[in-house]
Amino acid sequence: MRLRHPGGEPLHLSYCTNVHAAEDLDGIIAQLDTYAVPIRARLGTDVLGLGLWLAAPVAAALAADPALRARLRRELSARCLEVVTLNGFPYRSFQDPVVKHAVYHPDWTTKDRLSYTLDLAHVLADLLPDDAARGSVSTLPLAWRDPWDTGMADLVARRLSRLADGLAAIESSTGRVVRVGFEPEPGCVVESTGQAVERLAGVDGDRLGVCLDLAHLACAWERPADALKALERAGLPIVKVQLSAALETADPDPLRAYAEPRFLHQTRNAAGDAADDLDEAFARRLPGPWRVHYHVPLHVSPAPPLATTIPVMREALTHLVGGPRPVCDHFDVETYTWGVLPPALRPQTPEQLAAGIADELDFARTELRELGVST
């Protein structure tokens, strides 16, 4: 959706399609009709934004073939859909029965991750609406924390230099600006904004920055104002914000219903104790309160004593768009866990999933309107 900041700057609101399993072009186009078109109709918006997820094989095919890119752009336009941001974190197979640590591979020590990200940037340059100022691609926070050493850090630094050079070449050849944001996540080399400042020091700040996931920010128990100030002082732009909410509770026992085999659900408490998944947190009997990396629909309020980190999201949005100028212009609702929610919350049909995503987007749109953003 196209929005406008009170200062006049355009903002973009989208939903991330990594919740869908399609990994080839025909499947991606089919999911537009199954989900995106009904969502747009339910919201009553002229144009719906997608934070498109393209698995590595289809990204490579699109990057290599201008005709395929033109076809995808036509299919999007015919349905009044637009893309200004891509999710380049999962490489492929993100909705497999078991994902867990596999989502962090290949990481930024590999040529495959660099090639995939540049493929995405090349594709996005052709998908961007003509009047869009720039595009964004989100990516993983370098690697999972273990193993990690100075040799790997040096290798990653060289990869990021080549990434910036590749983005510059795309801008030179297409006239379109695409920036890449590294997404801090619990358990990774870059878990917090402080680690982002440390690990990303010296990168090309015109092309590389941070993708700020607000559930991850909450799980790190960071104060949004402090996090944003640290990034600003370091010259690291926020190229994309993922609107998301984590689970929070002072009584962890009801969270047993959320332990599931597909995704990691990193758990952190206010004292700084950490577990890499819910089962581990229960086994170690971490004291509460807990915040859990489990993206829950923005508009859903779990039964007490469970709650969500929506207050953190609201506080962050106040600082991101509440000033005279927005800190960021790309906002992507990223709830990829619909298929693993407890049965009472889980959609049973494509129609129910489309309705749920539309309700999330409407919730996000309302939150932004409260801050003076117009639609």
C-alpha positions in Angstrom: 0.0 0.0 0.0 1.1 3.5 -0.7 1.1 5.8 2.3 2.3 9.3 2.9 4.2 10.7 5.9 2.9 13.9 7.4 6.0 15.6 6.1 5.0 14.6 2.5 7.4 11.7 1.9 5.9 8.5 0.4 6.0 5.3 2.5 5.4 1.8 1.4 3.5 -0.9 3.4 3.6 -4.5 2.2 3.2 -8.1 3.4 6.0 -10.7 3.1 5.2 -13.6 0.9 7.7 -16.0 2.6 4.6 -17.3 4.3 3.8 -19.1 1.0 5.6 -22.2 -0.2 5.8 -21.5 -3.9 9.4 -21.6 -5.3 9.0 -21.4 -9.1 7.6 -18.7 -11.2 4.3 -20.4 -12.1 3.7 -21.1 -8.4 4.5 -17.5 -7.4 2.1 -16.2 -10.0 -0.6 -18.6 -8.8 -0.2 -17.5 -5.2 -0.9 -13.9 -6.4 -4.4 -14.9 -7.3 -4.9 -17.2 -4.3 -3.8 -14.6 -1.7 -2.7 -11.2 -2.9 -5.7 -10.4 -5.0 -8.2 -11.3 -2.2 -6.1 -9.4 0.3 -6.2 -6.3 -1.8 -9.9 -6.6 -2.3 -10.6 -7.1 1.4 -8.5 -4.0 2.2 -10.1 -1.9 -0.5 -6.8 -0.5 -1.6 -5.9 0.5 -5.2 -2.5 -1.0 -5.0 -1.2 -3.8 -2.7 2.5 -4.0 -1.8 4.2 -7.3 -1.6 7.5 -8.0 0.1 8.2 -10.7 -2.4 10.2 -13.8 -1.4 12.0 -15.5 -4.3 13.9 -18.7 -3.6 17.4 -18.9 -5.0 16.7 -20.9 -8.2 13.9 -18.7 -9.4 15.8 -15.6 -8.5 18.7 -16.8 -10.6 16.4 -17.6 -13.5 14.8 -14.2 -13.4 18.1 -12.4 -13.1 19.4 -14.2 -16.2 16.3 -13.6 -18.4 14.8 -10.1 -19.1 11.7 -11.7 -20.6 10.9 -13.6 -17.4 11.3 -10.4 -15.4 9.1 -8.6 -17.8 6.5 -11.3 -17.4 6.6 -11.1 -13.6 6.2 -7.4 -13.7 3.2 -7.7 -16.1 1.5 -10.2 -13.9 2.0 -8.0 -10.8 0.7 -4.9 -12.7 -2.3 -6.7 -14.0 -3.4 -7.5 -10.4 -2.6 -4.0 -9.1 0.3 -5.3 -7.1 3.7 -3.7 -6.6 7.1 -4.7 -5.2 9.6 -2.3 -3.6 11.2 -4.8 -1.3 12.4 -8.4 -1.4 13.0 -10.8 1.5 16.4 -12.4 0.8 16.9 -14.1 4.1 15.6 -17.7 3.4 17.6 -19.1 0.5 15.1 -21.8 -0.4 12.7 -24.4 1.2 11.5 -22.0 3.9 8.2 -23.8 4.4 9.6 -27.3 4.6 8.5 -29.5 7.5 11.8 -28.7 9.4 13.8 -25.5 8.8 15.5 -24.6 12.1 19.2 -23.8 11.5 19.0 -24.5 7.8 17.7 -21.0 7.2 21.1 -19.5 8.0 22.8 -21.4 5.1 24.4 -20.4 2.9 25.7 -17.6 5.0 27.8 -14.5 4.1 31.0 -16.5 4.1 29.9 -18.1 0.8 29.8 -17.0 -2.8 26.3 -18.5 -3.1 24.9 -15.9 -0.6 26.5 -13.0 -2.5 25.3 -14.3 -5.9 21.8 -14.8 -4.6 21.6 -11.3 -3.1 22.8 -9.7 -6.3 20.4 -11.7 -8.3 17.6 -10.4 -6.1 18.8 -6.8 -6.5 19.0 -7.2 -10.3 15.4 -8.6 -10.4 14.1 -5.8 -8.1 15.6 -3.1 -10.2 13.2 -4.3 -13.0 10.2 -4.8 -10.7 10.3 -1.4 -9.0 7.5 1.0 -9.8 8.6 3.8 -12.0 8.0 6.4 -9.3 9.7 4.4 -6.4 12.7 6.2 -5.0 14.6 2.9 -4.3 14.3 -0.7 -3.5 15.4 -2.8 -0.6 16.5 -6.4 0.0 16.7 -7.9 3.5 19.3 -10.6 4.3 20.5 -12.6 7.2 22.8 -11.1 9.9 26.0 -12.5 8.3 25.8 -16.0 9.9 24.8 -18.1 12.9 27.1 -17.2 15.8 28.9 -20.5 15.9 31.4 -21.1 14.3 32.7 -17.5 13.9 36.3 -16.3 14.0 38.4 -13.4 12.6 39.1 -15.3 9.4 35.4 -15.6 8.7 34.9 -12.0 9.6 37.6 -10.9 7.1 36.0 -13.1 4.4 32.6 -11.6 5.0 34.0 -8.1 4.8 35.3 -8.9 1.4 31.9 -10.3 0.3 30.2 -7.1 1.5 32.6 -4.9 -0.4 31.7 -7.0 -3.5 28.1 -6.6 -2.7 28.3 -2.8 -2.6 30.2 -2.8 -5.9 27.5 -5.0 -7.4 24.8 -2.8 -6.2 26.6 0.2 -7.7 26.9 -1.6 -11.0 23.2 -2.3 -11.0 22.4 1.4 -10.4 24.8 2.4 -13.1 23.2 0.1 -15.7 19.5 0.5 -14.7 19.3 3.9 -13.0 17.6 2.2 -10.0 18.9 2.3 -6.4 18.7 -1.0 -4.5 19.9 -1.2 -0.9 20.5 -4.3 1.2 19.7 -4.5 4.9 21.2 -7.0 7.3 18.5 -8.2 9.8 19.7 -8.7 13.4 18.3 -11.9 14.8 18.7 -13.8 18.1 21.5 -16.3 18.0 23.3 -14.8 15.1 26.6 -13.0 14.6 24.5 -9.8 14.5 21.9 -10.2 17.2 21.4 -6.7 18.4 21.8 -3.2 17.1 25.0 -2.9 19.1 26.4 -5.9 17.3 25.2 -4.4 14.0 27.3 -1.3 14.7 30.3 -3.4 15.6 30.1 -6.0 12.8 29.0 -3.7 10.0 31.5 -0.9 10.7 33.0 0.4 7.6 30.4 -0.9 5.1 29.2 1.4 2.3 26.4 3.2 4.1 24.9 4.4 0.9 24.0 0.9 -0.2 24.2 -1.3 2.9 22.4 -0.9 6.2 20.0 -2.7 8.6 16.7 -4.4 8.2 15.0 -3.7 11.6 12.7 -6.6 12.6 10.7 -5.3 15.5 10.0 -8.8 17.0 13.8 -9.4 17.0 14.4 -6.0 18.6 11.9 -6.9 21.4 13.5 -10.3 21.9 16.9 -8.6 22.4 15.2 -6.5 25.1 16.4 -3.3 23.4 14.7 0.0 23.8 13.7 1.3 20.4 14.9 4.9 21.0 18.4 3.7 22.1 18.7 1.3 19.2 17.8 3.9 16.6 20.2 6.4 18.1 23.0 3.9 18.0 22.4 3.1 14.3 22.2 6.8 13.5 25.5 7.6 15.2 27.1 4.7 13.4 25.9 5.9 10.0 24.0 2.7 9.4 20.7 3.4 7.6 17.6 1.5 8.3 16.7 0.4 4.8 13.7 -1.7 5.8 11.5 -2.3 8.8 9.7 -5.6 9.4 6.5 -5.1 11.3 6.4 -8.1 13.6 5.4 -9.1 17.1 7.0 -11.7 19.4 5.4 -13.7 22.3 6.0 -12.4 25.8 5.0 -13.8 29.2 6.0 -13.9 32.9 4.5 -17.4 33.1 6.2 -19.5 30.4 4.2 -22.8 30.8 1.4 -21.9 28.3 4.1 -21.4 25.7 4.4 -25.2 25.5 1.6 -25.0 22.9 3.8 -23.0 20.7 6.8 -25.4 20.6 6.8 -26.9 17.1 9.4 -28.6 14.8 9.6 -26.2 11.8 11.3 -23.0 13.0 13.7 -21.9 15.7 12.1 -20.0 18.5 15.0 -18.3 20.3 14.0 -17.4 23.8 15.5 -14.5 25.9 14.6 -13.3 29.4 15.0 -9.8 30.9 18.1 -10.9 32.7 19.9 -11.8 29.5 19.6 -15.6 29.8 19.3 -17.2 26.3 18.1 -20.4 24.8 18.1 -21.2 21.1 14.6 -22.8 21.0 11.6 -23.2 23.2 12.3 -26.8 24.1 15.8 -25.8 25.4 14.3 -22.9 27.4 11.9 -25.3 29.1 14.6 -27.9 29.7 16.9 -25.3 31.3 14.0 -23.7 33.3 14.9 -20.2 32.4 13.3 -17.8 34.8 10.8 -15.4 33.3 9.7 -13.1 31.9 10.4 -14.5 28.5 10.3 -13.0 25.0 10.2 -15.6 22.3 11.1 -15.3 18.6 7.8 -16.5 17.4 6.1 -14.1 15.0 2.5 -13.9 15.9 -0.1 -12.1 13.8 -0.1 -8.4 14.7 -3.8 -8.1 15.4 -4.0 -11.3 17.6 -4.0 -11.2 21.4 -3.2 -14.6 22.8 -5.0 -15.7 25.9 -3.5 -14.5 29.2 -0.9 -14.9 30.7 0.5 -14.7 27.2 0.9 -11.4 25.5 2.8 -10.0 22.5 5.4 -7.3 22.0 3.1 -5.0 20.2 4.0 -2.2 22.7 7.6 -2.4 21.5 6.4 -2.1 17.9 4.3 0.9 18.7 7.2 2.6 20.5 9.5 1.9 17.6 7.0 3.3 15.1 6.7 6.5 17.1 10.5 7.0 16.6 10.5 5.7 13.0 7.7 7.9 11.6 6.7 10.3 14.4 9.3 12.9 13.6 9.3 15.6 10.9 10.9 13.1 8.5 10.6 9.3 8.4 13.6 7.2 9.4 12.6 4.5 6.9 10.2 4.3 4.0 9.7 0.5 3.6 7.5 -1.3 6.1 6.9 -5.0 5.6 4.5 -7.2 7.7 6.4 -10.4 8.2 4.4 -13.2 9.9 5.7 -16.4 8.3 4.4 -18.7 11.1 0.7 -18.9 10.2 1.0 -22.6 9.3 2.5 -23.6 12.7 0.3 -21.5 15.1 -1.6 -23.5 17.7 -4.7 -25.1 16.0 -7.1 -22.6 17.4 -5.2 -19.7 15.7 -4.2 -21.5 12.6 -6.0 -20.8 9.3 -7.5 -23.9 7.8 -8.0 -22.7 4.2 -6.4 -20.3 1.8 -9.3 -18.0 2.2 -8.8 -17.8 5.9 -5.1 -17.2 5.5 -5.8 -14.3 3.1 -8.3 -12.8 5.5 -5.8 -13.1 8.4 -3.1 -11.4 6.4 -5.5 -8.6 5.4 -6.5 -8.1 9.0 -2.8 -7.8 9.9 -2.2 -5.2 7.2 -5.2 -3.3 8.3 -3.9 -3.3 11.9 -0.5 -2.0 10.7 -2.2 0.7 8.5 -4.3 1.8 11.5 -1.2 2.0 13.7 0.5 4.2 11.1 -2.6 6.4 10.8 -2.4 7.1 14.5 0.9 8.7 13.9 -0.4 10.9 11.1 0.4 8.8 8.1 -2.2 9.1 5.4 -3.4 6.5 2.9 
